[in-house]
Amino acid sequence: MEKYVLFFCLYLWCAGGFAQTAPDLFLPLSWEQASAVAARENKLVLVEVGDAGDEACGAVRRDRELGECLRRQTVAIRMDMDTPQGKAFESRLLLYPYPAYAFFMPYGDLVGIVMPEEVRAKPGRLRVAVEEAKEAAQVKKRNSRSVRFVEEGVVEASARAGEAKRILFVYVADDSKQASRLMEKNVFTLDRVADFYNSRFHNVRLGVREAAPWTERFGVKETPAFLFLNGEGKLLWQAEGYGDAEQMLAHGAEALERAKGIPFEVLTDGQAQEKAKKEGKFIFVDCYAEGRGHRALAEEVFADPELAEFFRKHFVNVAREGRQTVLLFGDGDGREVHRVMQAGDAEELLEEAERALEGRGTVGMAARYEAGERGDGFVEEYMAVLVRAGMEGEASRVAAEYFAPHAPEVLKEKSYWTLFNRYVRTASPALLDYMLSHRAELAALHGDEEVHEKLTALCMAAAEGFVQDGRFDEEGFKGYARRLKKGKVPDWRRIVRDARMRTAEQVGDWKTYTNLAEEKWNEERIEDAELYRWAQRIEAQCRDGNVRYKMAQWLARRVTEINRKEHLTGKVDLTSYRGFFEKLADDLLKELE
């Protein structure tokens, strides 16, 4: 009898214990019904996706405190994944595997997931997970914007980005991968990410197949991938794999920084040398003068991504304002190895940089030339390097030495003529005489206009030789003029007059300068730009009151002509020199007060 009483008491105890956990956490509701209840009660939806197993379920049932915690904060349901409802629900998992315990916002996004094995090992993991899910849900509620992606090809998008002065951001998505889905659900929907990308980038989303030409071109190995391109479709920055908000902001910031081009720093010579030695690099110095030319260089050349990457790798890059733009290359000790005055495009500057690194710059080639190297290919290359460095005088000297051993007849050959025309500024008497006497023959071979322009330039340059130590050799110059006349040089009178004006300027003979200028003005059509240059020289260098007064009169006369023309036509010429002439005339007359 006592045995049956004991058994009955044990039964009641067990029944009472099960009664404490009897209210099942999971309710017999559909996803839509559970979402409606959760929305009304401001809760999350907890879904046991698939069969989590008796062990995991039992662990949750036995922990009464955990059950109450979940019941207060979630509406829990089970989802049979073998049913049509389960198949429709599967996309909400964002490719997470199941069985699993998943937390959702009502009708909405996945905000947390826990695997059954985690629950079996530690049921309290669900308590932590629900708090994390609530926090994630709050973040989603606070964020109402998303990155705006447009549907268009990369070429078209690059053009649009270039027009808008923006960087093109290409998001390569793979819908079959969880990382891509998580990016679109949890990262691109954050306000700070959306605002950053929408305000600074032109955003395009491409599927893996559409993006294939670009992922192959840039060596993309993993998706999702993030490509940042400039308006020409050149790569600025790329990243691959899932990236959280901080990483995506960092990627965008890096792309913006690289879009600036070569990373110039403001450093002293000592600081640049110290950094170059430490990093094992050369030094590149952009000595610039503010103006349209340098702005074009900065925007069209320095900004090239491939060029900028090369300079980032090999040089310490320094920007320094000066009187004119010149690009200097130096070694780690700060010794100049090369220079160029300008670079037409990124490819050209890249070639100059490689030349500097390889010892083929102006300094290295000058040393080889002085050491006696005279191969045709070398000398031709050296002359070209000198001209690009702004050292035309030195290039002319080298060219004169190059032609010295040759008979003048070599000018008939196209290759020699090309070098002569390009580099020789002052010809030997033998070459000049040959040109004068064989002008027609050379014109037939190389073109009348080209030969005439070269002959005129050589004749003008030859006139400069009659000024030595500030003194003008008038008799020698007269003989030079007779020589041009006898040689029947076209426009010899104009050449002689222009050359005499130049020599007069060199020795400060401003009376002769203005007399010749007046003669030129009466005989030729003088452009306003040339008149302005004359006046500038006189204002800056001449203190003779009569000369300054005469030039001021010329300027005033020209202003009157401009005003008369505008009055007759009824049109104001905004490109005229009127304002410049008026100011310069005042400056010329101030000296006389």
C-alpha positions in Angstrom: 0.0 0.0 0.0 2.8 2.4 0.9 4.4 1.6 -2.4 1.3 2.8 -4.3 1.0 6.0 -2.3 4.7 6.8 -3.0 4.1 6.1 -6.7 1.0 8.4 -6.7 2.9 11.2 -5.0 5.8 10.9 -7.5 3.2 11.1 -10.3 1.7 14.3 -8.9 5.1 15.9 -8.5 6.1 15.1 -12.1 2.7 16.3 -13.4 3.0 19.5 -11.4 6.5 20.0 -12.8 5.3 19.6 -16.4 2.4 21.8 -15.6 4.9 24.7 -14.9 6.2 24.4 -18.4 3.0 23.4 -20.1 2.2 26.7 -21.9 4.0 26.1 -25.2 6.3 29.0 -26.3 5.5 28.2 -29.9 2.0 29.2 -31.1 0.0 27.5 -33.9 0.0 30.6 -36.1 1.1 31.3 -39.7 3.8 33.8 -40.5 1.3 36.5 -41.4 -0.7 35.9 -38.2 2.3 36.0 -36.0 3.5 39.2 -37.7 0.2 40.8 -37.1 0.2 39.9 -33.4 3.9 41.0 -33.0 3.2 44.3 -34.7 0.2 45.0 -32.4 2.2 44.0 -29.3 5.5 45.6 -30.4 7.4 42.3 -30.3 9.6 40.3 -32.6 8.7 37.1 -34.4 10.7 34.1 -33.3 10.6 31.3 -35.9 11.8 27.7 -35.2 12.7 27.1 -38.8 12.6 23.3 -39.6 12.9 20.7 -36.9 15.4 21.9 -34.3 15.4 18.6 -32.6 14.0 17.3 -29.2 17.2 18.1 -27.4 17.2 21.8 -28.3 13.4 22.1 -27.8 13.6 20.4 -24.5 16.3 22.7 -23.3 14.1 25.7 -24.1 11.0 24.1 -22.4 12.9 23.2 -19.2 14.2 26.7 -18.7 11.1 28.4 -17.4 12.8 31.8 -17.0 14.1 31.7 -20.6 10.6 30.8 -21.8 9.1 33.7 -20.0 11.7 36.0 -21.4 11.1 34.9 -25.0 7.3 35.0 -24.5 7.4 38.6 -23.3 9.5 39.8 -26.3 8.5 37.6 -29.2 5.6 35.8 -30.9 7.1 32.4 -31.5 6.0 30.0 -34.2 7.3 26.9 -36.0 7.8 26.7 -39.8 7.6 23.4 -41.6 10.0 23.9 -44.5 8.5 21.0 -46.4 5.2 22.8 -46.9 4.3 25.4 -49.5 4.3 28.0 -46.7 7.9 26.9 -45.8 9.1 27.2 -49.4 7.7 30.7 -49.7 9.2 31.6 -46.3 12.7 30.4 -47.2 13.9 33.6 -49.0 13.5 35.5 -45.7 16.4 33.5 -44.3 18.9 35.2 -46.6 20.5 31.9 -47.3 21.2 31.0 -43.7 21.0 27.2 -43.2 18.2 25.6 -41.2 17.0 24.2 -38.8 17.6 27.3 -36.9 16.0 29.8 -34.5 15.4 33.0 -36.4 14.3 36.5 -35.1 12.4 38.8 -37.5 10.8 42.2 -37.4 7.0 41.9 -38.0 6.4 41.3 -41.7 10.0 42.2 -42.2 13.7 41.6 -42.1 15.8 39.0 -40.4 17.5 40.5 -37.3 19.1 37.5 -35.6 19.7 33.8 -36.0 20.9 31.0 -33.6 21.7 27.4 -34.6 20.2 24.5 -32.6 23.6 23.2 -31.5 24.2 26.5 -29.8 20.9 26.2 -27.9 21.7 22.6 -26.9 25.0 23.6 -25.5 23.7 26.7 -23.8 20.0 27.5 -23.9 20.7 31.0 -22.5 22.2 31.9 -25.9 18.6 32.6 -27.0 18.3 35.2 -24.2 21.4 37.0 -25.6 20.1 36.6 -29.1 16.8 38.2 -28.5 18.5 41.3 -27.0 20.8 41.5 -30.0 17.8 41.1 -32.3 15.9 43.9 -30.5 18.9 46.2 -30.9 19.3 45.3 -34.6 15.5 46.0 -35.1 15.9 49.4 -33.5 18.7 50.3 -35.8 16.6 49.3 -38.8 13.7 51.4 -37.5 15.9 54.4 -37.1 17.2 54.1 -40.6 14.8 55.1 -43.4 17.1 55.6 -46.4 19.2 53.4 -48.6 21.8 53.6 -51.3 20.2 54.5 -54.6 21.4 52.2 -57.3 20.6 52.9 -61.0 20.2 50.3 -63.7 22.7 51.0 -66.4 25.9 49.7 -67.9 29.4 50.7 -66.7 30.3 52.6 -69.8 27.2 54.7 -69.7 27.4 55.2 -66.0 31.1 56.2 -66.2 30.1 59.0 -68.6 27.3 60.2 -66.3 29.7 60.1 -63.4 32.3 62.1 -65.3 29.7 64.7 -66.3 28.5 65.0 -62.6 32.2 65.2 -61.4 31.5 62.1 -59.3 33.1 58.7 -58.8 31.3 55.7 -60.1 30.6 53.0 -57.5 29.9 49.6 -59.0 28.4 47.1 -56.6 28.7 43.6 -58.0 26.1 41.4 -56.4 25.6 37.7 -56.4 22.1 36.8 -55.3 23.1 33.2 -54.8 25.5 34.3 -52.0 24.4 35.2 -48.5 27.0 38.1 -48.2 25.3 40.0 -51.1 21.9 39.7 -49.5 23.2 40.8 -46.1 24.8 43.8 -47.7 21.6 44.9 -49.3 19.5 44.2 -46.2 21.8 45.4 -43.4 24.4 47.8 -44.8 23.1 49.7 -47.8 20.0 50.5 -45.8 21.8 52.4 -43.1 21.2 56.1 -43.2 24.9 57.1 -42.8 26.0 54.7 -45.5 23.2 55.8 -47.8 23.8 59.5 -47.3 27.6 59.0 -47.8 27.2 57.1 -51.1 24.2 59.0 -52.5 25.9 62.4 -52.0 29.4 61.5 -53.4 29.0 58.6 -55.9 27.1 57.5 -58.9 25.9 54.1 -57.8 25.3 51.1 -60.1 24.3 47.6 -59.2 25.4 44.8 -61.5 24.7 41.1 -61.3 27.6 38.7 -61.7 27.0 37.9 -65.3 26.6 41.6 -66.3 29.7 42.5 -64.5 31.9 39.7 -65.9 33.9 41.9 -68.3 34.8 44.3 -65.5 35.4 41.7 -62.8 37.7 39.9 -65.2 39.5 43.1 -66.2 40.2 44.0 -62.6 40.9 40.5 -61.3 37.9 40.2 -58.9 38.0 36.9 -57.1 35.1 37.1 -54.7 31.6 38.6 -54.6 30.1 40.8 -53.5 32.7 43.1 -55.0 33.0 46.9 -54.9 34.6 48.8 -57.7 35.3 52.5 -57.7 36.0 54.0 -61.1 36.7 57.5 -62.4 34.8 59.1 -65.3 37.1 57.4 -67.8 36.4 53.9 -66.3 39.8 53.6 -64.7 40.0 51.8 -61.4 40.5 53.9 -58.3 39.9 51.3 -55.6 38.4 47.9 -55.2 37.3 45.6 -52.4 35.7 42.2 -52.1 33.6 40.2 -49.7 31.1 41.3 -47.1 31.7 44.7 -45.6 30.0 46.3 -42.7 29.1 49.9 -42.4 32.5 51.0 -41.2 34.3 49.1 -43.9 32.0 50.5 -46.6 32.6 54.1 -45.4 36.3 53.4 -45.3 36.2 52.0 -48.9 34.4 55.1 -50.1 36.8 57.4 -48.3 39.8 55.7 -49.8 38.3 56.0 -53.3 37.7 59.7 -52.8 41.3 60.1 -51.6 42.7 58.3 -54.6 40.5 60.3 -57.0 42.7 63.3 -56.0 45.5 61.7 -57.9 49.2 61.9 -56.9 49.3 62.2 -53.1 51.3 65.5 -52.8 52.6 66.6 -49.4 54.0 70.0 -48.3 57.5 69.1 -47.1 60.9 70.9 -46.8 63.8 69.5 -48.8 65.1 67.9 -45.6 61.8 66.3 -44.7 61.4 64.9 -48.2 64.9 63.4 -48.2 64.4 61.9 -44.8 61.1 60.3 -45.9 62.6 59.1 -49.2 65.5 57.4 -47.5 63.3 55.8 -45.0 60.9 54.4 -47.6 63.6 53.7 -50.3 62.0 56.1 -52.8 62.9 58.9 -55.2 61.5 62.4 -54.8 59.1 64.1 -57.2 58.5 67.9 -56.8 55.8 69.7 -58.6 57.0 73.3 -58.7 53.9 75.1 -59.9 52.6 78.5 -60.7 48.9 79.0 -60.2 47.0 79.3 -63.5 45.0 77.4 -66.1 47.9 75.4 -67.3 48.7 73.9 -63.9 45.0 73.3 -63.1 44.8 71.3 -66.3 47.9 69.3 -65.4 46.5 68.6 -61.9 43.0 67.6 -63.2 43.9 65.7 -66.4 47.3 64.2 -65.6 48.0 64.0 -61.9 44.5 62.6 -61.3 45.1 59.5 -63.5 44.7 56.5 -61.1 47.4 54.4 -62.7 49.9 57.2 -62.8 49.0 58.2 -59.2 49.6 54.6 -58.0 53.0 54.5 -59.7 54.0 57.7 -58.1 52.6 56.6 -54.7 54.8 53.5 -55.0 58.1 55.0 -56.2 58.2 58.6 -55.1 57.8 60.9 -52.1 55.6 63.6 -53.8 56.0 67.2 -52.9 54.0 70.2 -54.1 55.7 73.7 -54.0 54.5 77.0 -55.5 57.0 78.8 -57.6 57.3 81.3 -60.5 56.7 78.7 -63.2 55.6 75.1 -63.6 58.5 72.6 -63.7 58.4 69.0 -62.7 61.6 67.9 -60.8 62.8 64.3 -60.1 65.5 63.7 -57.5 67.1 60.8 -55.8 66.8 60.0 -52.0 69.6 62.5 -51.3 67.7 65.2 -53.0 70.0 65.4 -56.0 68.2 66.3 -59.2 68.2 63.6 -61.8 65.6 64.8 -64.2 63.2 67.6 -65.0 60.4 68.4 -67.5 58.5 71.6 -68.1 55.2 70.0 -68.9 53.5 66.7 -69.5 50.7 66.4 -72.1 49.1 63.3 -70.6 49.5 60.7 -67.9 51.3 58.3 -70.3 53.9 61.0 -71.1 54.6 61.8 -67.4 54.8 58.1 -66.6 57.6 57.7 -69.3 59.4 60.7 -67.7 59.2 59.1 -64.3 60.5 55.8 -65.5 63.3 57.7 -67.2 64.3 59.3 -63.9 64.2 56.0 -62.0 66.3 54.3 -64.7 69.0 57.0 -64.8 68.1 58.3 -68.2 67.1 61.7 -67.1 68.6 65.1 -68.0 71.5 64.7 -65.5 72.3 61.1 -66.4 72.3 61.7 -70.1 74.3 64.9 -69.7 77.0 62.9 -67.9 77.0 60.3 -70.7 77.3 63.0 -73.3 80.1 64.8 -71.6 81.9 61.4 -71.3 81.9 61.2 -75.0 78.9 59.1 -76.0 77.8 60.2 -79.5 75.7 57.4 -81.0 73.0 58.8 -83.3 70.1 57.3 -81.3 71.6 58.6 -78.0 72.2 62.1 -79.3 68.7 62.4 -80.8 67.1 61.2 -77.5 69.3 63.5 -75.5 68.2 66.6 -77.5 64.5 65.6 -77.1 65.0 65.2 -73.3 66.7 68.7 -73.2 63.8 70.3 -75.0 61.2 68.8 -72.7 63.3 70.0 -69.8 63.0 73.6 -71.1 66.7 73.6 -72.0 66.3 74.6 -75.7 69.6 76.5 -75.7 71.6 73.4 -74.6 69.7 71.3 -77.1 70.7 73.7 -79.8 74.3 73.5 -78.7 74.2 69.7 -78.9 72.5 69.8 -82.2 75.1 72.2 -83.6 77.9 69.8 -82.5 75.9 66.9 -84.0 75.8 68.7 -87.4 79.3 70.1 -87.3 81.0 67.0 -88.9 78.4 66.8 -91.6 78.3 68.6 -95.0 75.4 71.0 -95.4 74.0 68.7 -98.1 72.6 66.4 -95.3 69.8 68.9 -95.0 68.3 67.3 -98.1 67.7 64.1 -96.2 64.4 64.1 -94.3 65.8 62.6 -91.1 68.5 65.2 -90.8 66.2 68.0 -91.8 63.8 67.0 -89.1 66.5 67.1 -86.4 67.8 70.4 -87.8 64.4 72.0 -87.9 63.4 70.8 -84.5 66.5 71.5 -82.4 68.9 74.0 -84.2 68.3 77.5 -83.1 71.5 79.1 -84.3 73.1 77.7 -87.5 76.7 77.8 -88.5 77.6 80.2 -91.3 78.0 77.3 -93.6 74.6 75.8 -92.9 72.9 79.2 -93.1 74.6 80.0 -96.4 73.6 76.7 -97.7 70.0 77.3 -96.8 70.0 80.7 -98.4 71.5 79.4 -101.7 69.5 76.2 -101.8 66.2 77.6 -100.4 64.1 76.6 -103.4 65.5 73.1 -103.5 64.9 72.6 -99.8 61.4 74.0 -100.1 60.6 71.4 -102.8 61.8 68.6 -100.5 60.4 69.7 -97.1 57.7 72.3 -97.9 58.0 76.0 -98.6 56.3 77.2 -95.4 58.4 75.0 -93.2 61.7 76.1 -94.8 60.6 79.7 -94.8 59.7 79.7 -91.1 63.0 78.0 -90.2 65.1 80.4 -92.3 63.3 83.3 -90.7 63.9 82.0 -87.1 67.6 81.4 -87.9 68.0 84.8 -89.3 66.4 86.4 -86.3 68.6 84.3 -83.9 71.7 85.3 -85.9 71.0 88.9 -85.2 71.4 88.4 -81.5 75.0 87.6 -82.1 75.7 91.3 -82.8 75.1 92.2 -79.2 78.1 91.3 -77.0 78.5 92.5 -73.4 75.7 95.0 -73.8 77.2 96.6 -76.9 75.8 96.6 -80.3 78.0 95.9 -83.4 76.3 98.2 -85.8 78.7 97.6 -88.7 78.5 93.9 -88.3 74.7 94.1 -88.3 74.6 96.2 -91.5 76.7 93.5 -93.2 74.3 90.9 -91.9 71.4 92.9 -93.4 73.2 93.2 -96.8 73.7 89.4 -96.7 70.0 88.7 -96.3 69.2 91.2 -99.1 71.7 89.6 -101.4 70.4 86.1 -100.5 66.9 87.3 -101.5 65.5 86.1 -98.3 61.7 86.5 -98.4 60.6 89.4 -96.1 64.2 90.3 -95.4 63.3 93.9 -94.6 60.8 92.7 -91.9 63.4 90.2 -90.5 66.0 92.9 -90.3 63.7 95.3 -88.6 62.4 92.8 -86.1 66.0 91.7 -85.4 67.1 95.3 -84.9 64.2 95.9 -82.5 65.4 92.9 -80.5 68.9 94.1 -80.3 67.7 97.6 -79.4 65.8 96.1 -76.5 68.8 94.1 -75.4 71.1 97.2 -75.2 68.3 99.5 -73.8 68.1 101.7 -76.9 64.5 102.5 -76.5 64.5 105.5 -79.0 65.5 103.2 -81.8 63.1 100.5 -80.5 60.1 102.9 -80.7 61.1 104.3 -84.1 61.3 100.9 -85.6 58.0 99.9 -83.8 56.3 102.9 -85.3 57.6 102.0 -88.8 56.4 98.5 -88.3 53.0 99.7 -87.2 52.6 101.9 -90.2 53.6 99.1 -92.6 52.0 96.1 -91.1 48.8 95.0 -89.3 49.9 94.8 -85.7 47.8 92.7 -83.4 46.7 94.2 -80.1 48.6 91.5 -78.2 51.9 92.6 -79.8 51.2 96.3 -79.1 50.6 95.4 -75.5 53.9 93.5 -75.3 55.7 96.6 -76.7 54.1 98.8 -74.1 54.8 96.4 -71.3 58.5 96.3 -72.1 58.8 100.1 -72.3 56.8 100.6 -69.0 59.0 98.1 -67.2 62.4 99.0 -68.6 62.4 102.5 -70.1 62.7 105.7 -68.1 62.9 108.0 -71.1 59.9 110.4 -70.8 59.6 111.0 -74.5 59.5 107.4 -75.3 56.9 106.6 -72.5 54.7 109.5 -73.7 54.8 108.3 -77.3 53.8 104.8 -76.3 51.0 106.1 -74.1 49.7 108.1 -77.2 49.7 104.9 -79.3 47.7 103.1 -76.7 45.2 106.0 -76.4 44.8 106.1 -80.2 44.1 102.4 -80.2 41.5 102.8 -77.4 39.8 105.5 -79.6 39.7 103.1 -82.5 38.1 100.3 -80.4 35.5 102.7 -79.1 34.7 104.0 -82.6 34.2 100.5 -83.9 31.9 99.5 -81.0 29.9 102.7 -81.6 29.5 102.0 -85.2 28.6 98.3 -84.8 26.6 98.7 -81.6 28.4 95.7 -80.2 30.8 95.7 -77.2 33.9 93.5 -77.7 34.4 91.8 -74.4 37.7 90.3 -75.6 39.3 93.7 -76.6 42.4 95.0 -74.9 40.8 98.4 -74.2 40.9 98.0 -70.4 44.5 96.8 -70.5 45.6 99.6 -72.8 43.9 102.3 -70.6 45.6 101.1 -67.4 49.0 100.7 -69.1 48.8 104.2 -70.6 48.1 105.6 -67.1 51.1 103.7 -65.8 53.4 105.1 -68.6 52.3 108.6 -67.8 52.7 108.4 -64.1 56.4 108.4 -64.5 56.1 111.8 -66.2 54.2 113.5 -63.3 
